[in-house]
Amino acid sequence: MTTVEQRLERVILDLADARGPAKSICPSEAARAVGGEEWRDLMDQARAVARQLAARGRVVLTSRGRELSPSEEWRGPIRIRTTAAGQP
């Protein structure tokens, strides 16, 4: 995992944990926090890190209210929320 991916992971977890399991974040929020003006360049990485976190059970990914499997192919906007298991 690169330093940028590590930073994205930490920011995703921090933002999602701060919102709690009833609310979600957009991957762009993490990309903006890490990338500043160049945040759009980090969107693919932010989504990939979110997928890895979901595979480890740390977050849940949703699209249009439907939970997404980290192992399936998906496109379009996603949301990220923490899980009770994801809490330290």
MDAnalysis code that builds the backbone (N, CA, C; Angstrom):
import MDAnalysis as mda
import numpy as np

u = mda.Universe.empty(264, n_residues=88, atom_resindex=np.repeat(np.arange(88), 3), trajectory=True)
u.add_TopologyAttr("name", ["N", "CA", "C"] * 88)
u.add_TopologyAttr("resid", np.arange(1, 89))
u.add_TopologyAttr("resname", ["MET", "THR", "THR", "VAL", "GLU", "GLN", "ARG", "LEU", "GLU", "ARG", "VAL", "ILE", "LEU", "ASP", "LEU", "ALA", "ASP", "ALA", "ARG", "GLY", "PRO", "ALA", "LYS", "SER", "ILE", "CYS", "PRO", "SER", "GLU", "ALA", "ALA", "ARG", "ALA", "VAL", "GLY", "GLY", "GLU", "GLU", "TRP", "ARG", "ASP", "LEU", "MET", "ASP", "GLN", "ALA", "ARG", "ALA", "VAL", "ALA", "ARG", "GLN", "LEU", "ALA", "ALA", "ARG", "GLY", "ARG", "VAL", "VAL", "LEU", "THR", "SER", "ARG", "GLY", "ARG", "GLU", "LEU", "SER", "PRO", "SER", "GLU", "GLU", "TRP", "ARG", "GLY", "PRO", "ILE", "ARG", "ILE", "ARG", "THR", "THR", "ALA", "ALA", "GLY", "GLN", "PRO"])
u.atoms.positions = np.array([
    [0.859, -1.178, 0.000],
    [0.000, 0.000, 0.000],
    [0.902, 1.238, 0.000],
    [0.592, 2.185, -0.883],
    [1.383, 3.404, -0.974],
    [1.040, 4.351, 0.180],
    [1.860, 5.357, 0.348],
    [1.615, 6.356, 1.383],
    [0.281, 7.068, 1.146],
    [-0.023, 7.380, -0.102],
    [-1.296, 8.041, -0.417],
    [-2.460, 7.123, -0.054],
    [-2.347, 5.848, -0.381],
    [-3.416, 4.899, -0.045],
    [-3.564, 4.768, 1.475],
    [-2.460, 4.784, 2.199],
    [-2.526, 4.726, 3.662],
    [-3.236, 5.964, 4.216],
    [-2.926, 7.116, 3.646],
    [-3.590, 8.346, 4.081],
    [-5.074, 8.302, 3.749],
    [-5.413, 7.824, 2.558],
    [-6.824, 7.692, 2.187],
    [-7.551, 6.750, 3.135],
    [-6.924, 5.632, 3.459],
    [-7.550, 4.678, 4.381],
    [-7.831, 5.335, 5.722],
    [-6.846, 6.024, 6.269],
    [-7.025, 6.671, 7.569],
    [-8.133, 7.714, 7.517],
    [-8.162, 8.523, 6.462],
    [-9.180, 9.567, 6.344],
    [-10.565, 8.956, 6.158],
    [-10.676, 7.925, 5.327],
    [-11.972, 7.257, 5.138],
    [-12.486, 6.740, 6.471],
    [-11.628, 6.052, 7.210],
    [-12.055, 5.500, 8.500],
    [-12.403, 6.609, 9.489],
    [-11.596, 7.647, 9.542],
    [-11.872, 8.747, 10.469],
    [-13.188, 9.446, 10.138],
    [-13.398, 9.754, 8.862],
    [-14.641, 10.433, 8.470],
    [-15.864, 9.546, 8.708],
    [-15.764, 8.280, 8.317],
    [-16.896, 7.362, 8.493],
    [-17.188, 7.130, 9.972],
    [-16.140, 6.955, 10.770],
    [-16.335, 6.760, 12.212],
    [-16.974, 7.991, 12.851],
    [-16.558, 9.179, 12.402],
    [-17.121, 10.413, 12.950],
    [-18.607, 10.542, 12.635],
    [-19.035, 10.053, 11.488],
    [-20.449, 10.126, 11.101],
    [-21.272, 9.025, 11.766],
    [-20.639, 7.893, 12.064],
    [-21.354, 6.781, 12.678],
    [-22.023, 5.899, 11.645],
    [-22.504, 4.725, 12.075],
    [-23.056, 3.750, 11.136],
    [-24.388, 4.147, 10.502],
    [-25.033, 5.199, 10.996],
    [-26.315, 5.620, 10.419],
    [-26.141, 6.584, 9.249],
    [-24.922, 7.112, 9.063],
    [-24.672, 8.076, 7.989],
    [-23.481, 7.615, 7.177],
    [-23.307, 8.216, 6.008],
    [-22.239, 7.778, 5.117],
    [-21.435, 8.960, 4.593],
    [-20.309, 8.631, 3.963],
    [-19.472, 9.637, 3.323],
    [-19.327, 9.267, 1.848],
    [-18.888, 10.225, 1.071],
    [-18.572, 10.000, -0.331],
    [-17.056, 9.832, -0.440],
    [-16.576, 8.968, -1.328],
    [-15.128, 8.833, -1.498],
    [-14.455, 10.165, -1.837],
    [-15.193, 11.082, -2.449],
    [-14.605, 12.375, -2.801],
    [-14.214, 13.172, -1.563],
    [-14.894, 12.952, -0.450],
    [-14.531, 13.656, 0.782],
    [-13.123, 13.273, 1.229],
    [-12.809, 11.996, 1.143],
    [-11.464, 11.535, 1.501],
    [-10.449, 12.021, 0.478],
    [-10.801, 11.958, -0.801],
    [-9.891, 12.411, -1.853],
    [-9.580, 13.895, -1.684],
    [-10.589, 14.691, -1.340],
    [-10.377, 16.129, -1.122],
    [-9.465, 16.369, 0.080],
    [-9.671, 15.602, 1.150],
    [-8.867, 15.785, 2.363],
    [-7.398, 15.445, 2.119],
    [-7.148, 14.459, 1.291],
    [-5.772, 14.023, 1.032],
    [-5.156, 14.789, -0.135],
    [-5.921, 15.026, -1.184],
    [-5.363, 15.578, -2.415],
    [-5.472, 17.065, -2.608],
    [-6.247, 17.737, -1.763],
    [-6.410, 19.179, -1.928],
    [-6.954, 19.518, -3.305],
    [-6.314, 20.454, -3.984],
    [-6.756, 20.908, -5.303],
    [-6.743, 19.788, -6.346],
    [-5.916, 18.799, -6.148],
    [-5.768, 17.690, -7.102],
    [-6.605, 16.470, -6.695],
    [-7.665, 16.673, -5.939],
    [-8.439, 15.568, -5.382],
    [-9.033, 14.653, -6.442],
    [-9.390, 15.180, -7.584],
    [-10.010, 14.338, -8.630],
    [-9.068, 13.222, -9.083],
    [-7.764, 13.498, -9.042],
    [-6.777, 12.487, -9.428],
    [-6.756, 11.301, -8.465],
    [-7.312, 11.471, -7.272],
    [-7.292, 10.412, -6.260],
    [-8.596, 9.624, -6.172],
    [-9.574, 9.950, -6.998],
    [-10.873, 9.285, -6.879],
    [-10.799, 7.777, -7.096],
    [-10.077, 7.318, -8.109],
    [-9.971, 5.874, -8.334],
    [-9.301, 5.194, -7.153],
    [-8.267, 5.825, -6.607],
    [-7.580, 5.257, -5.446],
    [-8.494, 5.249, -4.225],
    [-9.260, 6.311, -4.020],
    [-10.174, 6.375, -2.877],
    [-11.214, 5.261, -2.963],
    [-11.743, 5.034, -4.141],
    [-12.724, 3.953, -4.323],
    [-12.072, 2.580, -4.106],
    [-10.840, 2.421, -4.576],
    [-10.130, 1.146, -4.396],
    [-9.849, 0.885, -2.915],
    [-9.439, 1.913, -2.198],
    [-9.187, 1.763, -0.763],
    [-10.489, 1.433, -0.034],
    [-11.573, 2.090, -0.415],
    [-12.876, 1.793, 0.191],
    [-13.259, 0.336, -0.067],
    [-12.993, -0.151, -1.266],
    [-13.278, -1.562, -1.591],
    [-12.474, -2.497, -0.688],
    [-11.188, -2.181, -0.482],
    [-10.334, -2.999, 0.384],
    [-10.849, -2.983, 1.819],
    [-11.248, -1.812, 2.289],
    [-11.791, -1.718, 3.648],
    [-13.079, -2.518, 3.784],
    [-13.916, -2.488, 2.760],
    [-15.159, -3.272, 2.791],
    [-14.856, -4.759, 2.800],
    [-13.857, -5.183, 2.048],
    [-13.480, -6.599, 2.017],
    [-12.994, -7.062, 3.387],
    [-12.415, -6.144, 4.155],
    [-11.939, -6.473, 5.503],
    [-13.016, -6.274, 6.564],
    [-14.201, -5.844, 6.147],
    [-15.305, -5.677, 7.092],
    [-15.253, -4.399, 7.902],
    [-14.438, -3.445, 7.500],
    [-14.304, -2.192, 8.246],
    [-15.362, -1.166, 7.855],
    [-15.832, -1.225, 6.608],
    [-16.862, -0.309, 6.135],
    [-17.858, -1.079, 5.282],
    [-18.982, -0.428, 5.015],
    [-19.998, -0.958, 4.111],
    [-20.114, 0.032, 2.953],
    [-20.161, -0.493, 1.744],
    [-20.334, 0.333, 0.553],
    [-21.766, 0.201, 0.075],
    [-22.355, 1.327, -0.320],
    [-23.723, 1.300, -0.831],
    [-23.823, 2.145, -2.093],
    [-24.824, 1.827, -2.875],
    [-25.180, 2.621, -4.044],
    [-26.697, 2.607, -4.162],
    [-27.277, 3.793, -4.167],
    [-28.742, 3.921, -4.237],
    [-29.445, 3.107, -3.156],
    [-28.846, 3.079, -1.972],
    [-29.430, 2.379, -0.837],
    [-29.183, 0.887, -0.800],
    [-28.521, 0.351, -1.828],
    [-28.258, -1.094, -1.884],
    [-26.812, -1.355, -1.477],
    [-26.631, -2.320, -0.576],
    [-25.283, -2.678, -0.154],
    [-24.538, -3.364, -1.299],
    [-23.301, -2.963, -1.500],
    [-22.471, -3.517, -2.558],
    [-21.484, -4.526, -1.988],
    [-21.234, -5.564, -2.732],
    [-20.205, -6.527, -2.359],
    [-18.867, -5.994, -2.853],
    [-17.832, -6.047, -2.013],
    [-16.528, -5.568, -2.474],
    [-15.937, -6.436, -3.582],
    [-16.445, -7.632, -3.750],
    [-15.913, -8.524, -4.773],
    [-16.645, -8.428, -6.110],
    [-17.779, -7.737, -6.142],
    [-18.517, -7.616, -7.402],
    [-18.065, -6.380, -8.171],
    [-18.364, -6.360, -9.453],
    [-18.086, -5.190, -10.274],
    [-19.220, -4.199, -10.087],
    [-18.890, -2.931, -9.890],
    [-19.899, -1.896, -9.793],
    [-19.333, -0.596, -10.324],
    [-20.270, 0.249, -10.735],
    [-19.923, 1.549, -11.297],
    [-20.857, 2.586, -10.711],
    [-20.533, 3.822, -10.975],
    [-21.392, 4.899, -10.511],
    [-21.065, 5.334, -9.100],
    [-21.886, 6.237, -8.578],
    [-21.621, 6.793, -7.253],
    [-21.790, 5.758, -6.154],
    [-20.913, 5.849, -5.176],
    [-21.007, 4.974, -4.009],
    [-20.948, 5.824, -2.750],
    [-21.389, 5.237, -1.668],
    [-21.301, 5.840, -0.341],
    [-20.576, 4.848, 0.557],
    [-19.940, 5.376, 1.584],
    [-19.156, 4.566, 2.519],
    [-19.665, 4.858, 3.914],
    [-19.953, 3.807, 4.674],
    [-20.322, 4.011, 6.077],
    [-19.587, 3.000, 6.937],
    [-19.374, 3.375, 8.164],
    [-18.692, 2.495, 9.089],
    [-19.635, 1.385, 9.552],
    [-19.069, 0.379, 10.127],
    [-19.854, -0.710, 10.712],
    [-19.525, -0.770, 12.187],
    [-20.367, -1.410, 12.962],
    [-20.057, -1.602, 14.378],
    [-18.744, -2.364, 14.517],
    [-18.527, -3.329, 13.585],
    [-17.288, -4.108, 13.612],
    [-16.090, -3.242, 13.237],
    [-16.331, -2.191, 12.465],
    [-15.251, -1.316, 12.033],
    [-14.787, -0.371, 13.119],
    [-15.547, -0.230, 14.186],
    [-15.170, 0.652, 15.271],
    [-14.030, 0.022, 16.062],
    [-13.025, 0.818, 16.430],
    [-11.912, 0.265, 17.211],
    [-12.334, -0.136, 18.601],
])
